[in-house]
Amino acid sequence: MHLQAAAVIVDVPARQTDRPFTYLINENLKDSVLPGMRVVVPFGRADRLIQGFVVQVFSPKTVPAKLKAIYAVQDIEPVLNNEMLELAQWLATRTFSFQIACFQAMLPNALRGKTKKQLVVTIPDQLAPEIVEFMAGKPAKIIDTKQLSPELLKKIHQEKSAGKIEIRYLVQATAKPRQEKIIIGQLTRTQALTKKQQQRSNAVQRQRLLAFLAEHYHQAISKSSLEKKLNLSAATLNRAADQGWLRMQERPLQRRAYDLDQITSTQPKKLSVQQATVYKQVAMAVESQAATTFLLEGVTGSGKTEVYLQLIAAALRQQRSALLLVPEISLTPQMVAQVVGRFGKQVALLHSGLSAGERLDEWRRIENDQAKVVVGARSAIFAPIKNLGIIIIDEEHESSYQQDNMPRYHARDVALWRSKFHHCPVVLGSATPALESRARAQKKVYHWLRLTQRINTKPLPEVSLIDMRHAAKVSRDSDFSPQLIAAIKQKLQQKEQIILLLNRRGYASFVMCRDCGFVLKCPNCDITLTLHKDQQVMKCHYCGHEEAIPHICPECGGQKIRYYGTGTQKVQEKLTKYFPTSRILRMDVDTTRKKGAHEKILAAFGAHQADILLGTQMIAKGLDYPDVTLVGVLNADTSLSLPDFRASEQTFQLLTQVSGRAGRAQKEGKVIIQTFNPQHYALQLAKKQDYERFYAFEMQLRHQGGYPPYYFTIQVAASAVVEKVALKALLQVAAELKTVLSPGAKILGPVPQMILKIKKRYRYQLIIKYKHEEQLNRYLQTLLERSQRQTDLQLDIVREPHNFI
């Protein structure tokens, strides 16, 4: 007898189980198990049933007597293709992660948790008798693959391949899938035309319906679309159903991530000379299927998006697909409008603002080759696209492309891996590229392209730095300088729009007792609580802890509790006092929690239903509004004061990006940046939007300090409920590293992280700086395996961390 076995990665995230386990495939499941499928397997001494992913199917030469067998198959077809299985293996090694964590990161949330599968008949004619019997006349049916016979599973797979049925995944958490009413014509062409002749001359609706039914015998049509198309009343359709002309029933409505009817279609624009030069070079790589990485450095407003769109079109002409990443969901609405406007229903979206069901349906459209263009945030880099022709990463410098928890990947690294796999180019676009990317372009590792002029040929906006040390004395307001108030007033009179950036959400940074100096802190984290006045609570932005606003000091019983610092809510209150007739929209984490909130706020601002858009970093990038002529930055020093070697770079990038929101159409723009440190080089060069001078100066400082990109870095972080456990573990690691590393490598730490305690766990870190260390990877893998035996310790290893604090 020809035996089959499967190598399975089980869903037990631990070093000891991060390898394939062999399971026997019993005869009844033969040919039903394929690599990339999820299966249920018995595991451990108790043989508890857990989920696993099949990574290989093979014929073993010998079968151990006690070899366990696969209990059930969860999928009719693989949820991970061969590319994703290979990618997961590379990613686990690259990011010091478990393979199971990599598999789960590649799937939509709905496939990670509990889902129901629904069998939907799409072509009722010539269905296999077994399927007809199983469906029992129903157009759709919930199925449990564990309960189906292997023979029926095989038939379902065959009919799905023939396009006669579909498998739809329903999120179990949602009570019921959305339904739509459909009508199915029951009259042949002859019968329908005969009945049409029998109608009274004034029965116009019935005649229209019968004419339609004559051409659509036994076809399923949406009831609502038919009513709209033929201008029919519900009563007419109900009466037709009573007379047997048609049959009405419900079917699941496929969720869509966007409304195509709400988006205006667009045509390609004529490219400028610079744009055309960039386009030609990348398009040649698309056509020749070259895995070239391009760094596109283009000033704000230089027309990078139009270049992206035309490159996507070039990939589609080659019968290939395209992937466009944007850093944040707040950028998605405008980018989606442009991409969908150009490519219509070929576009699929993948980002956190979608419901679990919408995300799953979009993922399925991509997997089934129904969508050729994918737009999304970081995790969209794992979209199951089969034939990639180009990958574009917009605002490539953004830290949001780095995943914070396991697997701690950077989307750019995954993009480069997929580029080699598919033989397609990658375009990294930014007005302010990451220094590492710019340095690679300098060394010709990346191909460097530039757009130095704005598309409207207007100059970059005029930028003023306001010294708040003097301005605050004059106005006695630490948030608004007289110059900014005057500029806002002028723009409001001219009926133009204003964007104001504040790098903090909430009402105030903290509350303090002026009698004893008590500051209210989070009981779980080593950080002060933030006041949220509209919700009347104090919140921790790290663990989510909330408590009432104190009016009496818990320490001394005094009543002199005061609010210090500034947040978006407090600034909104001040704006309302200064400009009582202005319409203000606030955009921060608190106002964008609800689904679709980003789109609503940006759509309202775009329709000029508000004069001022006040927000956090999410409004700094990618937004393009022709009436915005003033951008104000209330506190430029927030990110500058962080104890991180990237603080200057991040500040320069943020200020350059937000400055680029002004004067993007025919009206000239103005930018006012308020700072207590106006002489700082990052601010002075951001004022001129002079990236190249900033790059040269910052690289000199990085070289002197021995920081990336001159060194590679790895962060080893330890956390524990007992502080000395975390510190002791890292002291031991530091001692071992001295025996592993060459003299050229450097070890910084161990030291406490900037916020020592989060969620009741104490946090320490050490940083390894190195150039070439052959023994390092092997040691770190061994360290991870060893740390798994310590239940009181959590050890994390991050390659090229974006955050050192």
C-alpha positions in Angstrom: 0.0 0.0 0.0 1.3 3.5 -1.0 1.5 5.5 2.2 1.5 9.3 2.5 2.7 11.5 5.3 2.7 15.2 6.0 5.2 17.5 7.7 3.2 19.9 9.9 4.1 23.0 11.8 1.8 22.9 14.9 0.2 26.0 16.5 2.4 25.9 19.7 4.5 29.0 19.7 7.7 27.7 21.4 11.3 27.1 20.2 11.0 23.3 21.0 8.0 23.0 18.6 9.3 25.4 15.9 10.0 22.5 13.5 7.8 20.2 11.3 6.2 17.1 13.0 5.4 14.1 10.8 1.8 12.8 10.7 0.4 9.9 8.8 -2.2 10.7 6.1 -4.8 7.9 6.4 -6.3 6.4 3.2 -9.6 8.3 3.7 -7.7 11.6 3.4 -5.4 10.6 0.7 -5.1 13.3 -2.1 -7.1 15.7 0.2 -4.0 17.0 2.0 -1.8 19.6 0.3 1.0 21.9 1.4 -0.4 25.2 2.7 -3.6 23.6 4.2 -4.6 23.9 7.8 -5.2 20.6 9.5 -6.3 19.4 13.0 -3.7 17.0 14.6 -3.3 15.3 17.9 -0.3 16.7 19.9 1.5 15.9 23.0 1.1 13.1 25.5 -2.6 13.9 26.0 -3.2 13.9 22.2 -5.0 17.2 22.5 -6.4 18.4 19.1 -4.7 21.6 17.8 -4.3 23.4 14.5 -1.3 23.0 12.3 -0.1 24.0 8.8 1.1 21.4 6.3 4.5 22.4 4.8 5.2 19.2 2.9 3.5 16.0 1.7 5.7 13.0 1.0 5.9 9.2 0.8 7.9 7.9 3.8 10.1 4.8 3.2 9.3 3.5 6.7 6.4 4.4 9.0 7.0 4.2 12.8 4.4 2.1 14.6 3.3 4.9 16.9 3.1 7.6 14.2 0.0 9.8 14.8 -2.4 10.5 12.0 -4.0 13.8 10.8 -7.4 14.0 12.5 -9.1 16.3 10.0 -8.5 18.7 7.2 -9.7 22.3 7.7 -9.4 23.6 4.1 -10.6 22.4 0.7 -7.7 24.2 -0.9 -4.4 25.6 0.6 -4.6 29.0 2.3 -0.9 29.5 1.9 0.8 29.0 -1.5 4.3 27.7 -2.0 5.8 31.2 -2.1 4.3 32.0 1.4 5.6 28.7 2.8 9.1 29.5 1.6 8.8 33.1 2.7 7.7 32.0 6.2 10.9 29.9 6.6 13.1 32.8 5.6 11.2 35.3 7.8 11.3 33.1 10.9 15.2 33.0 10.7 15.5 36.7 9.7 13.3 38.0 12.5 14.1 35.4 15.2 10.4 34.3 15.2 8.4 31.1 15.2 7.2 29.8 11.8 3.7 29.5 13.2 3.7 33.2 14.0 4.9 33.9 10.4 2.1 31.8 8.9 -0.5 33.6 11.1 0.8 37.0 10.1 0.2 36.1 6.5 -3.5 35.3 6.9 -6.4 37.6 7.6 -7.6 37.6 11.2 -10.8 35.8 10.2 -8.7 32.8 9.0 -6.7 32.7 12.2 -9.7 32.4 14.5 -13.0 30.7 14.1 -14.6 30.8 10.7 -17.4 29.0 9.0 -17.2 27.9 5.4 -20.1 28.3 3.1 -20.6 26.4 -0.1 -22.3 28.6 -2.7 -23.7 27.3 -6.0 -22.7 29.7 -8.8 -23.7 27.5 -11.9 -26.7 25.2 -11.0 -26.6 23.4 -14.3 -24.7 20.1 -14.7 -23.6 19.9 -11.0 -22.3 16.5 -9.9 -25.2 14.4 -8.5 -23.4 14.1 -5.1 -23.3 17.9 -4.8 -27.0 18.3 -5.9 -28.0 15.8 -3.2 -25.8 17.4 -0.6 -27.2 20.9 -1.3 -30.8 19.7 -1.3 -32.0 22.5 -3.5 -30.4 25.3 -1.4 -28.2 27.9 -3.2 -25.8 28.1 -0.2 -25.0 25.9 2.7 -22.7 26.1 5.8 -20.3 23.2 5.8 -17.9 21.6 8.3 -15.1 19.9 6.4 -14.4 17.6 9.4 -17.9 16.1 8.9 -17.6 15.6 5.1 -16.6 12.3 3.6 -13.3 12.3 1.6 -15.3 11.4 -1.5 -17.6 14.4 -1.1 -14.6 16.7 -0.4 -13.0 15.5 -3.6 -16.2 16.3 -5.6 -16.4 19.8 -4.0 -12.8 20.5 -5.0 -13.5 19.3 -8.6 -16.7 21.4 -9.0 -14.9 24.5 -7.5 -12.1 24.1 -10.0 -14.8 24.0 -12.8 -16.2 27.3 -11.4 -19.6 25.8 -10.6 -19.4 26.4 -6.8 -17.6 28.9 -4.6 -16.3 28.5 -1.0 -16.9 31.6 1.1 -15.6 32.1 4.6 -17.9 33.6 7.1 -16.5 35.1 10.3 -18.1 33.2 13.2 -18.1 36.2 15.5 -20.6 38.0 13.3 -24.1 36.8 13.9 -25.2 36.4 10.3 -23.7 37.0 6.9 -25.2 40.0 5.0 -27.8 38.8 2.6 -29.3 40.2 -0.6 -32.6 39.2 -2.3 -32.2 37.8 -5.8 -34.7 36.9 -8.4 -34.5 33.9 -10.7 -36.6 33.9 -13.9 -38.9 30.9 -14.3 -40.2 31.6 -17.8 -38.6 30.5 -21.1 -38.2 33.1 -23.8 -41.4 32.0 -25.6 -43.5 31.9 -22.4 -42.3 35.4 -21.3 -43.0 37.0 -24.7 -46.5 35.3 -24.9 -47.4 36.7 -21.5 -46.0 40.2 -22.5 -48.5 40.3 -25.4 -51.3 39.4 -23.0 -50.7 42.4 -20.7 -52.8 45.6 -20.8 -51.2 48.5 -22.7 -50.9 50.6 -19.6 -49.1 47.8 -17.6 -45.8 49.3 -18.5 -43.8 47.8 -15.5 -45.0 44.3 -16.1 -44.2 44.5 -19.8 -40.7 45.7 -19.0 -40.2 42.9 -16.6 -41.4 40.2 -19.0 -39.1 41.5 -21.8 -36.2 41.2 -19.4 -37.2 37.7 -18.2 -37.4 36.6 -21.8 -33.6 37.2 -22.1 -32.6 36.0 -18.7 -34.2 32.6 -18.1 -32.9 30.9 -14.9 -30.3 33.6 -14.2 -29.9 35.0 -10.7 -30.2 38.8 -10.6 -30.0 41.2 -7.6 -33.6 42.4 -6.7 -32.4 45.9 -5.8 -30.3 46.3 -9.0 -33.2 45.1 -11.1 -35.7 47.5 -9.5 -33.2 50.3 -10.2 -32.4 49.2 -13.8 -36.0 48.7 -14.9 -37.6 51.3 -12.6 -39.8 48.6 -11.1 -41.8 48.7 -7.8 -41.4 46.0 -5.2 -45.1 45.3 -5.6 -44.6 44.4 -9.3 -41.9 41.9 -8.4 -43.9 40.4 -5.6 -46.9 39.9 -7.8 -44.7 38.4 -10.5 -43.4 35.9 -7.9 -47.0 35.0 -6.9 -47.8 34.3 -10.5 -44.8 32.0 -10.9 -42.9 34.2 -13.4 -39.9 34.4 -11.1 -38.6 32.9 -7.9 -37.2 35.1 -5.0 -34.6 33.9 -2.6 -31.7 35.2 -0.5 -28.0 34.8 -1.1 -24.9 36.0 0.8 -23.8 39.4 -0.3 -20.1 39.6 -1.0 -18.6 42.4 1.1 -16.6 45.1 -0.7 -14.0 47.3 0.9 -15.0 50.3 -1.2 -18.0 51.7 -3.1 -17.1 51.9 -6.8 -20.1 54.1 -7.5 -18.7 56.8 -5.1 -15.3 57.0 -6.8 -14.7 59.1 -10.0 -12.8 57.4 -12.7 -9.6 59.1 -13.9 -7.4 59.1 -17.0 -3.6 59.0 -17.1 -2.0 62.5 -17.0 0.7 63.8 -19.2 4.0 63.2 -17.4 6.6 66.0 -16.9 10.1 65.5 -18.4 11.4 64.3 -14.9 8.4 62.0 -14.4 8.7 60.5 -17.8 12.4 59.8 -17.2 11.6 58.0 -13.9 8.7 56.1 -15.5 10.8 54.8 -18.5 13.6 53.4 -16.3 11.2 51.5 -14.0 8.9 50.4 -16.8 12.0 48.8 -18.6 12.6 46.7 -15.4 8.9 45.7 -15.3 9.1 44.5 -19.0 12.5 42.8 -18.6 11.3 41.2 -15.3 14.4 42.5 -13.4 14.4 42.4 -9.6 15.9 45.9 -9.4 15.3 48.2 -6.3 14.7 51.8 -7.2 14.8 54.7 -4.6 12.5 57.4 -5.9 13.4 60.6 -4.0 10.8 63.3 -5.0 10.0 66.6 -3.3 6.5 66.9 -1.8 4.0 67.6 -4.6 6.4 66.3 -7.4 3.8 63.8 -8.8 5.1 60.5 -7.4 1.6 59.1 -7.2 0.9 59.6 -11.0 4.2 57.8 -11.7 3.1 54.9 -9.4 -0.3 54.7 -11.3 1.3 54.6 -14.7 3.8 51.9 -13.6 1.0 49.8 -12.2 -0.7 50.1 -15.7 2.6 49.0 -17.3 2.6 45.9 -15.1 -1.1 45.1 -16.0 -0.2 45.4 -19.7 2.3 42.6 -19.1 -0.5 40.5 -17.6 1.1 40.8 -14.2 -0.2 42.2 -10.8 0.9 45.2 -8.7 1.2 45.8 -5.0 1.2 49.4 -3.5 1.9 49.9 0.2 1.0 53.1 2.1 2.3 53.6 5.7 -1.0 54.4 7.5 -4.7 53.8 7.2 -5.2 57.6 7.2 -3.4 57.8 3.9 -5.6 55.0 2.4 -8.8 57.0 1.5 -7.1 59.4 -0.9 -4.7 56.8 -2.4 -7.7 54.4 -2.8 -9.7 57.1 -4.6 -6.8 57.5 -7.1 -6.0 53.9 -7.6 -9.6 52.7 -7.8 -10.4 55.7 -10.0 -7.8 54.5 -12.4 -8.2 50.7 -12.2 -11.8 50.1 -11.0 -12.8 46.8 -9.6 -9.4 45.2 -10.3 -8.3 46.9 -7.0 -8.4 45.1 -3.7 -7.7 46.8 -0.3 -6.0 45.3 2.8 -5.8 47.5 5.9 -6.8 47.5 9.5 -9.8 49.8 8.9 -11.7 47.0 7.2 -14.0 44.7 9.1 -12.8 41.1 9.5 -15.3 40.0 6.9 -14.4 42.7 4.3 -10.7 41.9 4.8 -11.3 38.2 4.3 -13.3 38.8 1.1 -10.6 41.1 -0.3 -8.0 38.5 0.5 -10.1 35.8 -1.3 -10.5 38.1 -4.4 -6.7 38.4 -4.5 -6.1 34.7 -4.0 -8.7 33.8 -6.7 -7.0 36.2 -9.2 -10.1 38.5 -9.3 -8.0 41.5 -8.2 -4.8 42.5 -9.9 -3.9 45.6 -8.0 -3.5 45.5 -4.2 -3.4 48.6 -2.0 -2.8 48.3 1.7 -0.8 49.0 4.8 2.1 47.0 6.2 0.6 43.5 6.4 -0.6 43.7 2.7 3.0 42.8 1.9 1.8 39.2 2.4 -1.1 39.5 -0.1 -1.4 36.1 -1.9 -0.6 37.6 -5.3 0.6 35.0 -7.8 2.3 37.0 -10.5 3.7 40.2 -9.2 4.9 42.7 -11.8 5.9 45.6 -9.4 6.0 46.4 -5.7 5.7 50.1 -4.7 6.3 51.3 -1.1 5.1 54.9 -0.7 6.7 57.0 2.1 9.3 54.2 2.5 11.0 56.0 5.5 7.9 55.5 7.8 8.4 53.6 11.0 5.0 52.0 10.7 6.4 49.6 8.1 8.1 47.9 11.1 6.0 45.3 12.9 6.2 45.7 16.7 5.4 42.1 17.7 6.4 38.7 16.5 7.3 38.3 13.7 9.1 41.7 13.9 9.5 42.2 10.1 10.0 45.3 8.1 7.8 45.5 5.0 10.7 46.7 2.9 12.7 43.5 3.7 9.8 41.3 2.7 9.2 43.3 -0.5 12.9 42.7 -1.5 12.5 39.0 -0.9 9.3 38.8 -3.0 10.9 41.0 -5.7 13.6 38.3 -6.2 10.9 35.5 -6.1 8.7 37.1 -8.7 11.6 38.8 -10.8 10.0 42.2 -10.5 11.2 45.7 -9.5 10.6 47.4 -6.2 10.1 51.2 -6.0 10.8 52.9 -2.7 9.3 56.4 -2.8 9.7 59.3 -0.4 10.5 63.0 -0.2 12.7 62.2 2.8 14.1 58.6 2.4 15.4 56.7 5.4 19.2 57.3 5.7 19.8 53.6 5.3 18.0 53.6 1.9 19.7 56.8 0.7 23.1 55.3 1.7 22.3 52.2 -0.4 21.5 54.4 -3.3 24.8 56.1 -2.9 26.6 52.7 -3.0 24.5 51.8 -6.1 22.8 48.9 -4.2 19.6 50.7 -5.1 19.0 52.6 -8.3 18.6 56.3 -7.4 15.9 58.3 -9.2 14.9 61.9 -8.4 12.0 64.3 -8.9 13.3 67.8 -7.9 10.4 70.0 -9.1 6.8 70.3 -8.0 4.3 69.2 -10.7 2.5 72.6 -10.6 5.9 74.4 -11.1 5.1 76.4 -8.0 7.9 76.9 -5.5 7.9 75.0 -2.2 5.9 76.8 0.5 7.5 79.6 2.5 8.5 78.3 5.9 8.9 80.4 9.1 10.4 79.2 12.4 8.8 80.9 15.4 10.9 81.0 18.6 8.4 80.2 21.3 10.8 81.3 24.0 10.0 84.9 23.0 6.5 84.4 21.5 5.1 82.8 24.7 6.2 85.8 26.7 4.3 88.2 24.4 1.1 86.1 24.0 1.2 84.3 27.3 0.0 81.2 25.4 2.5 78.3 25.1 0.4 76.8 22.2 -0.2 79.7 19.8 2.2 82.4 18.8 0.8 85.8 17.7 2.2 85.1 14.2 0.3 81.8 13.9 -3.0 83.4 15.2 -2.6 86.2 12.7 -1.9 83.8 9.8 -5.0 81.6 10.7 -7.2 84.7 10.9 -6.0 85.9 7.4 -6.6 82.4 5.8 -10.0 82.2 7.3 -10.9 85.6 5.8 -9.7 84.4 2.4 -11.9 81.3 2.7 -8.8 79.0 2.5 -8.0 76.0 4.7 -5.6 75.3 7.4 -3.9 72.1 8.7 -2.5 72.2 12.3 -0.2 69.5 13.6 0.2 68.6 17.2 2.3 65.7 18.2 0.1 64.5 21.1 -3.5 63.4 21.6 -5.6 63.8 24.6 -6.4 67.0 26.6 -3.2 67.5 28.7 -0.1 65.5 29.3 -0.6 65.0 33.0 -2.3 66.3 36.2 -0.2 67.5 39.2 -0.9 68.7 42.7 0.6 72.1 43.2 0.7 71.6 47.0 2.8 68.4 47.2 3.9 67.8 43.6 2.0 64.5 43.3 1.6 63.3 39.6 -1.0 60.6 38.8 0.7 57.6 37.3 -0.5 54.3 35.7 -0.4 51.5 38.3 0.8 49.1 35.6 3.3 51.2 33.7 6.0 53.6 34.6 4.3 56.6 32.9 1.9 59.4 33.8 -1.8 59.1 32.9 -3.1 61.5 30.2 -6.2 63.5 30.7 -9.0 63.0 28.1 -11.5 65.7 28.9 -14.3 64.8 26.4 -14.5 61.3 28.0 -13.8 62.6 31.5 -11.1 60.0 32.2 -7.4 59.6 32.8 -5.9 57.1 30.3 -2.6 55.2 29.9 -1.6 55.2 26.2 0.4 52.0 26.8 -1.8 49.5 28.6 -5.2 51.2 28.3 -5.8 51.6 32.0 -8.4 54.2 32.8 -9.5 56.0 36.0 -11.6 59.0 37.0 -10.1 62.5 36.9 -9.0 63.4 40.5 -10.3 66.6 42.0 -8.6 66.1 45.4 -4.9 65.0 45.7 -4.7 61.3 46.7 -1.4 62.1 48.4 -2.0 65.2 50.5 -5.7 65.8 50.2 -5.1 69.2 48.7 -7.4 70.7 46.1 -4.9 72.4 43.9 -5.0 69.8 41.1 -3.9 71.4 37.8 -3.5 70.2 34.2 -0.1 70.5 32.5 1.0 70.1 28.9 -1.1 70.2 25.8 -3.2 67.7 23.8 -5.4 67.9 20.7 -8.6 68.3 22.8 -7.2 71.3 24.6 -6.0 72.9 21.4 -9.4 72.4 19.9 -11.0 74.3 22.8 -8.5 77.2 22.4 -9.2 77.4 18.6 -12.9 77.6 19.3 -12.3 80.6 21.6 -9.9 82.3 19.2 -12.0 81.7 16.1 -15.6 81.1 17.3 -17.1 81.0 13.7 -14.5 78.6 12.3 -15.4 74.9 11.6 -12.8 72.6 13.2 -12.2 68.9 12.6 -10.0 66.9 15.0 -8.2 63.8 13.7 -6.4 61.6 16.3 -6.6 58.1 17.6 -9.6 59.0 19.8 -11.7 60.5 16.9 -10.9 57.7 14.4 -11.7 54.6 16.5 -14.9 53.9 14.7 -14.9 52.1 11.3 -14.8 54.6 8.4 -14.0 57.5 10.7 -10.8 58.4 8.7 -12.7 58.5 5.4 -15.5 60.7 6.9 -13.2 63.3 8.4 -11.0 63.6 5.3 -14.0 63.6 3.0 -15.6 66.4 5.0 -12.4 68.4 5.0 -12.0 67.8 1.2 -15.5 69.0 0.6 -14.6 72.2 2.5 -17.1 71.4 5.3 -14.4 72.5 7.7 -11.8 75.3 7.8 -9.2 73.8 10.1 -8.0 70.2 10.3 -6.2 69.6 13.7 -4.5 66.3 14.1 -1.5 64.2 15.2 1.1 62.7 12.9 -1.6 60.9 10.8 -2.3 64.2 9.0 1.3 64.9 8.2 1.7 62.8 5.1 0.1 62.1 1.7 -2.9 64.4 2.0 -3.6 66.6 -1.1 -6.1 69.4 -0.8 -6.0 72.4 -3.2 -7.4 74.9 -0.7 -4.9 74.2 2.1 -2.6 77.2 2.0 -1.4 77.3 5.7 0.2 74.5 7.7 1.0 75.2 11.4 3.2 72.9 13.6 2.4 73.7 17.2 5.3 71.8 18.9 8.2 70.9 16.6 10.4 69.8 19.6 8.3 66.8 20.8 10.1 64.2 18.7 13.4 66.1 18.7 13.8 65.6 22.5 13.6 61.8 22.4 16.7 60.0 23.6 17.1 58.2 20.2 19.8 58.6 17.6 17.0 58.8 14.9 15.3 61.8 16.7 16.7 64.4 14.3 15.9 62.3 11.2 12.3 61.7 12.4 11.8 65.4 13.2 13.2 66.5 9.8 11.0 63.9 8.0 7.8 64.9 9.8 8.3 68.6 9.3 9.2 68.2 5.6 6.2 66.0 5.0 3.7 68.2 6.8 5.1 71.3 5.1 4.4 69.6 1.8 0.6 69.7 2.5 0.5 73.5 1.8 0.2 75.1 -1.6 -0.2 71.9 -3.7 -2.5 73.5 -6.3 -2.5 77.1 -7.8 -2.5 79.0 -4.5 0.8 79.5 -2.8 1.4 77.9 0.6 2.8 79.1 3.9 4.1 77.0 6.8 4.7 78.2 10.4 6.7 75.9 12.7 6.7 76.8 16.4 9.8 75.7 18.4 11.8 76.3 21.5 15.0 75.3 19.6 15.0 77.3 16.3 18.7 76.9 15.7 18.7 73.1 15.5 20.0 71.8 12.2 17.1 69.5 11.6 14.6 72.5 11.9 16.8 74.8 9.8 17.1 72.3 7.0 13.5 71.2 7.2 12.6 74.9 6.7 14.4 74.8 3.3 13.3 71.2 2.6 16.9 70.5 1.8 17.1 66.7 2.2 20.5 66.3 0.6 22.2 68.7 3.0 20.5 67.1 5.9 21.6 63.6 4.7 25.2 64.7 4.4 25.2 66.4 7.9 23.4 63.5 9.6 25.6 60.8 8.0 28.6 62.6 9.4 27.2 62.5 12.9 26.2 58.8 12.5 29.7 58.0 11.3 31.2 59.7 14.4 28.8 58.0 16.8 29.1 54.6 15.1 25.4 54.2 14.3 23.4 52.8 11.3 23.9 52.8 8.4 27.6 52.4 9.3 26.8 49.5 11.7 24.2 46.8 11.8 22.2 46.8 15.1 20.4 44.1 17.1 18.3 44.8 20.2 18.0 42.1 22.9 15.1 43.1 25.2 14.1 41.3 28.4 11.0 41.8 30.4 9.8 40.2 33.7 7.4 40.8 36.6 10.4 40.8 38.9 12.9 43.5 37.9 16.1 41.6 38.8 15.1 38.6 36.7 15.1 40.8 33.5 18.4 42.6 34.5 20.2 39.4 35.5 19.3 37.7 32.2 20.7 40.5 30.1 23.9 40.7 32.3 24.5 37.1 31.5 23.8 37.7 27.7 26.3 40.6 27.7 29.0 38.4 29.3 28.4 35.6 26.8 28.4 38.0 23.8 31.9 39.2 24.8 33.1 35.6 24.1 31.2 35.4 20.8 31.8 38.8 19.2 34.9 40.1 17.5 36.7 43.1 19.1 35.2 45.4 16.4 31.6 44.8 17.7 30.2 47.0 20.5 27.7 46.1 23.2 25.6 49.0 24.7 24.0 48.1 28.0 22.1 46.4 29.6 20.1 49.5 30.6 16.5 50.1 31.5 14.2 51.0 28.6 12.9 54.6 28.6 9.7 53.5 30.1 10.9 50.9 32.7 7.6 49.3 33.4 4.7 48.5 31.0 1.7 46.2 31.9 3.4 45.3 35.3 6.5 44.0 33.5 10.0 45.6 34.0 11.9 46.1 30.7 15.7 46.1 30.1 17.6 46.1 26.8 21.1 45.9 25.3 22.1 46.9 21.8 24.7 45.0 19.7 26.5 47.2 17.0 28.5 45.2 14.5 29.7 45.0 10.8 30.4 41.3 10.2 29.9 38.6 12.9 29.8 35.0 11.7 28.9 33.5 15.1 26.2 36.0 16.1 23.2 34.5 14.4 23.9 31.0 15.7 24.3 32.4 19.3 21.1 34.4 19.2 19.1 31.4 17.9 20.5 29.3 20.8 19.7 32.1 23.2 16.1 32.1 22.1 15.8 28.3 22.6 17.3 28.6 26.0 15.0 31.5 27.1 12.0 29.4 26.3 12.7 27.3 29.4 12.4 30.3 31.7 8.7 30.9 32.2 9.2 34.1 34.3 11.2 35.8 31.5 10.3 37.1 28.0 13.2 37.6 25.7 12.8 39.5 22.4 15.4 39.9 19.7 14.9 42.6 17.1 17.0 43.1 14.0 17.5 46.7 13.0 15.1 48.1 15.6 13.4 51.4 14.6 12.9 52.3 18.2 15.8 52.2 20.7 13.8 53.7 23.7 
